[in-house]
Amino acid sequence: MAAVTPVRQEAWPLPPIAAPAAQPDLVRAPDGSLLLSWIEHGDAARGEVAHTLKFARFSNGAWSEPREIARGGDWFVNWADTPHIAATPDGALWAHWLRKSAKAKYAYDVVLARSGDGGATWSKPAPVNTDGTPTEHGFVSLWPVGENRIGVAWLDGRNTGGGDHSAHGGHASAGAKHEPGAMTLRTAVFDASLARADERELDAMTCDCCQTDAALTARGPLLVYRGRTPTEVRDIHAVRSDGAQWQATARVHADDWTMPACPVNGPAVATHDANATIAWYTAAGETPTVKLARSVDAGASFAAPVVLERGMAVQGRVDTALDQHAAWALWMDEDANGQTLRFARFAPDLSRELQRGDVAKLQGKGRGTGMPKIALAEGTAFVVWTDVIDGKPSLHGARYAAAP
């Protein structure tokens, strides 16, 4: 077996970002560039707009100037349910964010905007969910549909009865009473005029506030999320489309994690042709664990997972990336010494581990450090994460030359 040359971490300076800033998203566009979005948090006491969603593009080794997507004072913003940015092959950019719909803490809607001029101007935001209920709608995933449309998946609380997680097991304490209504998983497709089509419910009972993720395979989109059963088993599920219709949902692996409330810890998916990797967190058997599994048939089936790490320090908050060179995974640990953002790199078929290490030791603790992101471009892995320094969240980046 040939020796594996370890990749080295290099500095990856990010574009000018005004702290406090957090909620990053990092994706590879169809043209090979990287899109980074984030929220800058204004100081209301100084009369500043509460939140501004911005983005920048990384191409040919350089960043574009940051541009504003939207700003508002009526947004729902937190560490887990974050905005996303995407690009379609026609060059259009798309972004979503969350807007409060009522006074209840978790009553908010998803809105979507499009730019046809590289982000110089953006459309008026259009509602993604139109049920009109003062409930939770979020944890969104985006993927291209053909040349010029976007697919959107979201968790939808229209059946939960109110924008309060205690009513449907979201952030409820263990053993809290659940109302009959459950969170659902819904999808729709939007065209260049933001007209919707093909809205449907894919799962009538899901975990309440775990992130969803989606990626495009050679056979159509693959969507992953945390399911939920009436007996409170909350394992990871996948559902795929053949381009014409969605197939039946199925568990990625039978962890059989029984959990009476949402862990706020969703899965991540990456694809390359018909291959896919899914990373996720589970605490089945009372042991926090992060896992990575592989599919060679666009998500129709998955091999037994690789255990990335287990132990009480494991926090999850995973991401994954895949190309012809390697499969990558990110996750967070936290112990008495603080938080660590970790990575592992595998052969694309997960047959052997090539390398693992620490991306960063963080000063921040708890949920304020949010969700790290990884993307691959031209054989290099790019990572962005949030740290909290002197009480202010800020974004940081690193890259790894991944090509052999």
Backbone torsions as a table, in degrees:
resi	resn	phi	psi	omega
1	MET	NA	130.3	-177.2
2	ALA	-67.9	145.8	177.8
3	ALA	-66.9	146.5	-180.0
4	VAL	-100.8	126.8	177.4
5	THR	-85.0	119.3	179.7
6	PRO	-63.0	144.0	173.7
7	VAL	-83.9	150.7	-179.1
8	ARG	-107.6	142.0	174.9
9	GLN	-76.6	136.0	175.9
10	GLU	-123.7	154.4	174.9
11	ALA	-64.9	141.2	174.8
12	TRP	-131.6	86.1	-179.3
13	PRO	-61.1	134.2	179.4
14	LEU	-88.7	165.7	177.6
15	PRO	-66.3	168.2	177.8
16	PRO	-58.8	118.6	-178.4
17	ILE	-129.9	124.6	-177.5
18	ALA	-82.0	117.7	175.3
19	ALA	-76.5	148.6	1.8
20	PRO	-76.9	138.0	179.8
21	ALA	-145.5	146.7	-178.0
22	ALA	-161.7	-162.7	178.9
23	GLN	55.7	53.3	-178.5
24	PRO	-76.2	151.5	166.3
25	ASP	-131.5	143.5	-177.7
26	LEU	-140.5	119.2	-177.1
27	VAL	-138.9	155.2	175.1
28	ARG	-93.7	126.1	179.3
29	ALA	-81.7	162.2	179.3
30	PRO	-57.6	-25.6	179.7
31	ASP	-84.9	3.0	178.5
32	GLY	93.3	-10.1	176.9
33	SER	-76.8	167.7	176.8
34	LEU	-109.3	139.9	176.4
35	LEU	-113.5	124.8	177.1
36	LEU	-115.5	127.0	173.5
37	SER	-121.9	158.8	-179.0
38	TRP	-163.2	167.1	175.3
39	ILE	-112.2	127.4	170.3
40	GLU	-97.0	135.6	-172.2
41	HIS	-104.6	116.7	-179.8
42	GLY	-79.8	166.7	178.1
43	ASP	-101.3	103.0	-177.2
44	ALA	-61.6	-30.5	-179.6
45	ALA	-64.5	-24.7	178.7
46	ARG	-100.3	12.6	177.2
47	GLY	78.5	17.8	-178.8
48	GLU	-86.2	152.0	174.8
49	VAL	-61.6	138.0	-171.9
50	ALA	-59.0	-46.1	-174.1
51	HIS	-143.3	141.2	175.8
52	THR	-132.5	124.2	177.0
53	LEU	-92.5	123.6	-178.9
54	LYS	-127.0	167.7	175.2
55	PHE	-150.9	162.3	171.8
56	ALA	-146.3	156.5	-179.4
57	ARG	-112.5	134.7	176.8
58	PHE	-107.5	115.7	-176.4
59	SER	-147.6	139.3	179.8
60	ASN	53.0	38.8	174.6
61	GLY	78.1	10.8	-177.2
62	ALA	-141.5	154.3	178.5
63	TRP	-92.8	143.9	166.2
64	SER	-74.6	167.5	172.2
65	GLU	-67.9	139.0	176.2
66	PRO	-59.5	142.1	177.7
67	ARG	-126.9	149.6	-180.0
68	GLU	-85.2	134.0	173.5
69	ILE	-92.9	-49.2	-178.1
70	ALA	-163.7	164.3	174.2
71	ARG	-145.4	155.1	-179.5
72	GLY	-175.3	160.7	176.7
73	GLY	-110.2	2.5	-177.9
74	ASP	-115.4	26.1	-177.5
75	TRP	-86.3	156.1	166.0
76	PHE	-97.7	117.8	-177.0
77	VAL	-130.2	124.4	172.0
78	ASN	-148.9	-179.6	-171.4
79	TRP	-72.3	-24.5	-168.6
80	ALA	-104.6	-36.4	-174.6
81	ASP	-102.6	87.3	-165.4
82	THR	-109.1	157.4	176.0
83	PRO	-67.1	158.6	175.9
84	HIS	-132.4	155.2	176.4
85	ILE	-123.6	150.2	-179.9
86	ALA	-152.1	163.0	176.2
87	ALA	-131.5	145.0	174.0
88	THR	-104.6	161.2	-175.6
89	PRO	-58.6	-22.9	178.4
90	ASP	-75.8	-1.0	179.1
91	GLY	96.0	-7.6	179.7
92	ALA	-69.4	149.4	174.5
93	LEU	-109.8	148.4	-179.2
94	TRP	-134.3	145.6	177.1
95	ALA	-149.3	150.0	175.9
96	HIS	-128.0	157.7	170.0
97	TRP	-151.0	-179.3	-171.8
98	LEU	-117.7	136.0	-175.5
99	ARG	-126.8	131.7	-179.4
100	LYS	-61.0	142.0	-179.4
101	SER	-118.1	-11.8	-179.4
102	ALA	-163.7	178.3	-176.5
103	LYS	-74.8	-24.7	179.9
104	ALA	-57.7	143.1	-172.4
105	LYS	-55.6	-41.7	-175.7
106	TYR	-108.0	35.1	174.4
107	ALA	-103.0	103.6	180.0
108	TYR	-155.6	158.0	-177.3
109	ASP	-117.2	163.2	175.1
110	VAL	-96.8	133.1	172.7
111	VAL	-124.0	151.9	-173.2
112	LEU	-129.9	138.0	176.7
113	ALA	-131.3	157.7	-177.8
114	ARG	-132.9	145.6	173.1
115	SER	-124.4	128.5	178.0
116	GLY	-102.4	5.1	-177.7
117	ASP	-127.2	38.2	175.7
118	GLY	74.1	15.3	178.1
119	GLY	98.0	3.6	177.9
120	ALA	-66.9	-40.7	175.8
121	THR	-134.7	154.6	-177.9
122	TRP	-129.7	148.3	178.5
123	SER	-67.3	164.1	168.2
124	LYS	-62.5	134.0	-178.5
125	PRO	-63.8	139.8	178.6
126	ALA	-109.8	143.5	178.4
127	PRO	-69.0	136.6	175.1
128	VAL	-86.3	-48.9	173.9
129	ASN	-96.2	138.3	-176.0
130	THR	-125.9	23.4	-177.1
131	ASP	-77.0	-21.1	176.4
132	GLY	75.4	10.6	179.6
133	THR	-89.0	144.6	179.2
134	PRO	-81.2	64.7	-175.3
135	THR	-130.7	-179.3	-177.1
136	GLU	-81.6	133.1	173.6
137	HIS	-139.9	117.1	-176.9
138	GLY	-177.8	-153.6	-177.5
139	PHE	51.6	62.4	-168.7
140	VAL	-89.5	149.8	167.8
141	SER	-128.4	146.3	-179.8
142	LEU	-125.7	146.1	174.4
143	TRP	-154.8	150.5	179.2
144	PRO	-69.3	142.6	172.5
145	VAL	-121.5	104.2	-175.7
146	GLY	67.0	-150.1	-175.2
147	GLU	-81.6	-32.2	-166.4
148	ASN	-141.1	17.7	176.4
149	ARG	-121.1	161.8	-179.0
150	ILE	-125.2	136.3	172.4
151	GLY	-92.9	141.2	-178.8
152	VAL	-130.2	130.6	171.7
153	ALA	-119.8	143.9	179.0
154	TRP	-153.0	156.8	171.1
155	LEU	-85.5	132.0	-169.5
156	ASP	-123.9	123.8	-175.1
157	GLY	-100.5	19.4	-174.8
158	ARG	-58.9	-23.3	-178.7
159	ASN	-95.8	1.8	-173.1
160	THR	-87.0	-16.7	172.5
161	GLY	94.7	-10.7	179.2
162	GLY	172.6	158.4	-176.4
163	GLY	-83.8	51.7	179.9
164	ASP	-135.3	117.0	-175.9
165	HIS	-59.4	-27.7	-179.2
166	SER	-62.6	-16.5	-179.6
167	ALA	-83.3	-15.3	-177.7
168	HIS	-142.7	25.5	171.3
169	GLY	78.3	18.0	-176.4
170	GLY	-68.7	-78.2	175.7
171	HIS	-103.9	19.4	-176.0
172	ALA	-65.9	154.2	176.4
173	SER	-72.5	159.2	-179.5
174	ALA	-56.0	132.5	178.3
175	GLY	87.1	-0.6	179.9
176	ALA	-64.5	149.1	-179.1
177	LYS	-70.4	137.5	177.2
178	HIS	-107.2	136.4	172.2
179	GLU	-75.5	162.6	-176.6
180	PRO	-60.7	-35.2	-176.5
181	GLY	-70.1	141.1	-178.6
182	ALA	-119.3	158.7	170.5
183	MET	-66.8	145.5	179.9
184	THR	-123.6	162.9	174.5
185	LEU	-108.6	123.6	-178.1
186	ARG	-127.0	155.9	175.7
187	THR	-136.3	158.0	172.5
188	ALA	-156.5	164.8	178.0
189	VAL	-120.2	137.5	-179.1
190	PHE	-121.2	139.7	178.7
191	ASP	-98.0	-173.1	-174.0
192	ALA	-63.7	-22.4	176.8
193	SER	-93.1	6.1	-178.3
194	LEU	66.7	25.0	171.3
195	ALA	-80.3	136.9	-176.7
196	ARG	-92.0	154.4	174.3
197	ALA	-151.9	160.6	170.4
198	ASP	55.2	39.4	175.3
199	GLU	-73.8	136.7	-179.6
200	ARG	-156.0	157.9	174.0
201	GLU	-95.5	124.2	-179.1
202	LEU	-96.1	-27.5	-179.7
203	ASP	-148.6	126.9	-174.9
204	ALA	-85.2	-4.0	179.7
205	MET	-152.8	107.1	-179.7
206	THR	-125.9	167.7	170.4
207	CYS	-62.1	149.9	-161.8
208	ASP	-81.8	-32.5	-171.8
209	CYS	-150.3	41.0	170.5
210	CYS	-99.7	141.5	-179.1
211	GLN	-60.2	144.2	167.5
212	THR	-98.3	167.0	174.4
213	ASP	-152.5	154.5	-179.0
214	ALA	-145.3	149.9	175.3
215	ALA	-149.2	156.6	-175.9
216	LEU	-97.9	121.7	175.0
217	THR	-96.0	175.3	177.2
218	ALA	-66.1	-12.4	-177.3
219	ARG	-114.1	3.4	-179.1
220	GLY	130.5	177.8	-177.0
221	PRO	-71.4	149.0	176.1
222	LEU	-124.9	123.5	-174.5
223	LEU	-117.8	133.5	-179.3
224	VAL	-125.7	149.6	-176.6
225	TYR	-165.1	171.3	176.0
226	ARG	-95.5	121.4	179.2
227	GLY	-81.5	178.7	178.2
228	ARG	-154.3	135.7	176.9
229	THR	-111.0	165.7	177.2
230	PRO	-59.3	-21.7	176.5
231	THR	-94.4	11.8	174.5
232	GLU	68.6	31.7	167.8
233	VAL	-81.8	124.2	-173.6
234	ARG	-123.0	71.6	178.3
235	ASP	-95.3	171.4	-177.6
236	ILE	-84.7	133.9	179.0
237	HIS	-118.3	156.3	175.0
238	ALA	-131.2	147.0	174.8
239	VAL	-141.6	136.7	-175.0
240	ARG	-126.6	157.8	176.7
241	SER	-119.7	143.2	176.4
242	ASP	-91.4	12.5	-177.6
243	GLY	95.8	-18.1	179.1
244	ALA	-114.5	-38.9	-180.0
245	GLN	-152.2	156.5	177.2
246	TRP	-81.0	139.5	177.8
247	GLN	-86.3	178.0	179.1
248	ALA	-68.8	145.6	176.5
249	THR	-73.5	152.7	-179.6
250	ALA	-152.0	150.8	175.9
251	ARG	-70.2	141.2	175.3
252	VAL	-72.9	-39.7	178.1
253	HIS	-156.6	145.8	-178.6
254	ALA	-84.9	76.7	173.4
255	ASP	-71.3	-32.1	-176.9
256	ASP	58.7	46.5	178.1
257	TRP	-83.6	110.7	176.3
258	THR	-91.1	119.5	-172.7
259	MET	-142.7	119.7	-173.9
260	PRO	-79.6	-1.9	177.5
261	ALA	-147.1	162.5	-175.5
262	CYS	-71.8	132.1	178.7
263	PRO	-82.4	-4.1	-178.1
264	VAL	51.2	58.5	-171.9
265	ASN	-158.2	81.3	-172.8
266	GLY	-87.8	172.9	-179.1
267	PRO	-86.1	171.4	174.6
268	ALA	-134.4	148.9	-178.5
269	VAL	-133.2	145.3	173.3
270	ALA	-137.9	151.1	-176.6
271	THR	-136.5	155.6	171.4
272	HIS	-150.1	109.8	-172.3
273	ASP	58.2	-121.8	179.3
274	ALA	-95.6	3.9	179.5
275	ASN	-91.8	150.2	-179.9
276	ALA	-147.8	149.1	168.5
277	THR	-124.5	142.2	174.8
278	ILE	-125.3	129.7	174.9
279	ALA	-111.2	145.6	179.3
280	TRP	-159.8	167.6	177.6
281	TYR	-111.0	142.5	171.7
282	THR	-147.1	154.8	173.5
283	ALA	-125.4	31.7	175.7
284	ALA	-58.5	140.7	-177.0
285	GLY	71.9	17.1	179.2
286	GLU	64.6	20.9	180.0
287	THR	-121.7	110.0	176.3
288	PRO	-57.5	131.3	-173.5
289	THR	-146.8	143.6	169.5
290	VAL	-115.3	139.5	-174.1
291	LYS	-131.8	160.9	178.4
292	LEU	-140.2	127.8	-178.8
293	ALA	-127.7	157.0	-174.0
294	ARG	-122.7	143.9	172.1
295	SER	-125.3	142.3	175.9
296	VAL	-111.8	2.6	-177.0
297	ASP	-126.2	41.6	174.9
298	ALA	61.4	28.0	175.8
299	GLY	93.9	6.0	176.6
300	ALA	-68.3	-31.3	178.1
301	SER	-150.6	158.5	-179.7
302	PHE	-132.6	141.8	174.8
303	ALA	-73.8	167.1	176.9
304	ALA	-57.7	140.2	-174.1
305	PRO	-75.1	155.8	168.8
306	VAL	-90.1	134.2	175.8
307	VAL	-84.7	118.5	179.5
308	LEU	-79.2	-44.8	178.2
309	GLU	-165.6	149.9	172.3
310	ARG	-140.1	152.5	-179.1
311	GLY	140.4	166.4	-173.4
312	MET	-67.7	-17.6	178.2
313	ALA	-77.4	-17.1	-173.6
314	VAL	-70.4	124.5	179.0
315	GLN	-104.5	-19.4	-176.5
316	GLY	85.2	-127.5	-176.6
317	ARG	56.0	57.7	-167.9
318	VAL	-84.8	159.1	162.7
319	ASP	-146.6	161.7	-178.7
320	THR	-145.8	155.7	177.6
321	ALA	-145.9	152.1	-173.6
322	LEU	-148.4	134.9	167.7
323	ASP	-145.3	-166.0	-176.5
324	GLN	-73.1	-12.9	-177.7
325	HIS	-93.9	-38.6	-170.7
326	ALA	-164.4	161.0	168.8
327	ALA	-110.5	134.3	-176.8
328	TRP	-118.4	152.9	172.8
329	ALA	-142.6	143.3	173.3
330	LEU	-118.9	148.1	170.8
331	TRP	-160.8	168.1	-177.1
332	MET	-111.6	141.1	169.0
333	ASP	-117.3	154.4	170.7
334	GLU	-149.4	127.5	175.1
335	ASP	-136.9	-163.6	-176.3
336	ALA	-62.7	-21.4	-179.2
337	ASN	-90.0	-3.6	178.4
338	GLY	117.6	-166.6	-177.2
339	GLN	-97.2	147.6	176.1
340	THR	-133.8	130.6	171.4
341	LEU	-91.6	121.0	-173.2
342	ARG	-114.5	157.2	175.5
343	PHE	-137.3	156.8	169.7
344	ALA	-138.9	144.8	180.0
345	ARG	-125.3	130.9	-176.6
346	PHE	-124.1	162.4	164.6
347	ALA	-57.9	150.3	-175.8
348	PRO	-55.2	-29.6	179.2
349	ASP	-91.2	8.5	179.8
350	LEU	62.9	17.2	-177.4
351	SER	-71.7	-23.6	177.6
352	ARG	-153.7	147.1	175.9
353	GLU	-83.0	130.0	-178.3
354	LEU	-93.8	-32.9	-175.3
355	GLN	-173.0	152.3	168.7
356	ARG	-147.8	159.9	-178.8
357	GLY	179.4	-173.3	179.5
358	ASP	-101.3	126.3	173.5
359	VAL	-73.7	-44.4	-177.0
360	ALA	-162.7	147.2	165.4
361	LYS	-93.9	125.8	-173.3
362	LEU	-99.0	149.1	172.7
363	GLN	-82.6	-32.0	-178.8
364	GLY	-73.3	159.9	176.9
365	LYS	-133.5	164.0	176.4
366	GLY	71.0	-155.4	-172.0
367	ARG	-79.0	-14.1	-176.1
368	GLY	-61.9	-19.9	179.2
369	THR	-83.4	-5.1	166.9
370	GLY	64.4	-146.7	-171.0
371	MET	-114.9	115.7	176.5
372	PRO	-71.9	157.5	-177.7
373	LYS	-133.4	147.0	177.0
374	ILE	-135.6	143.4	175.5
375	ALA	-145.5	150.6	-180.0
376	LEU	-111.9	139.6	176.3
377	ALA	-152.5	123.9	176.9
378	GLU	52.5	45.5	175.2
379	GLY	77.4	8.2	179.9
380	THR	-119.3	139.0	176.3
381	ALA	-96.6	130.3	179.1
382	PHE	-115.3	133.0	-176.1
383	VAL	-126.8	138.5	174.8
384	VAL	-134.0	142.9	-178.7
385	TRP	-150.3	168.9	178.2
386	THR	-107.2	135.2	168.7
387	ASP	-123.0	157.9	178.1
388	VAL	-117.3	111.2	-174.9
389	ILE	-120.9	124.1	-177.2
390	ASP	53.4	38.1	176.2
391	GLY	81.4	-0.9	-178.8
392	LYS	-114.8	126.8	176.0
393	PRO	-73.1	143.1	177.9
394	SER	-148.3	156.7	-176.8
395	LEU	-98.1	147.8	-178.0
396	HIS	-140.2	154.1	-177.4
397	GLY	-138.3	157.0	174.2
398	ALA	-151.4	159.1	175.4
399	ARG	-138.5	156.8	-179.6
400	TYR	-132.1	127.0	174.4
401	ALA	-72.9	113.3	-169.8
402	ALA	-103.6	-12.8	-177.2
403	ALA	-71.4	143.6	178.9
404	PRO	-67.3	NA	NA
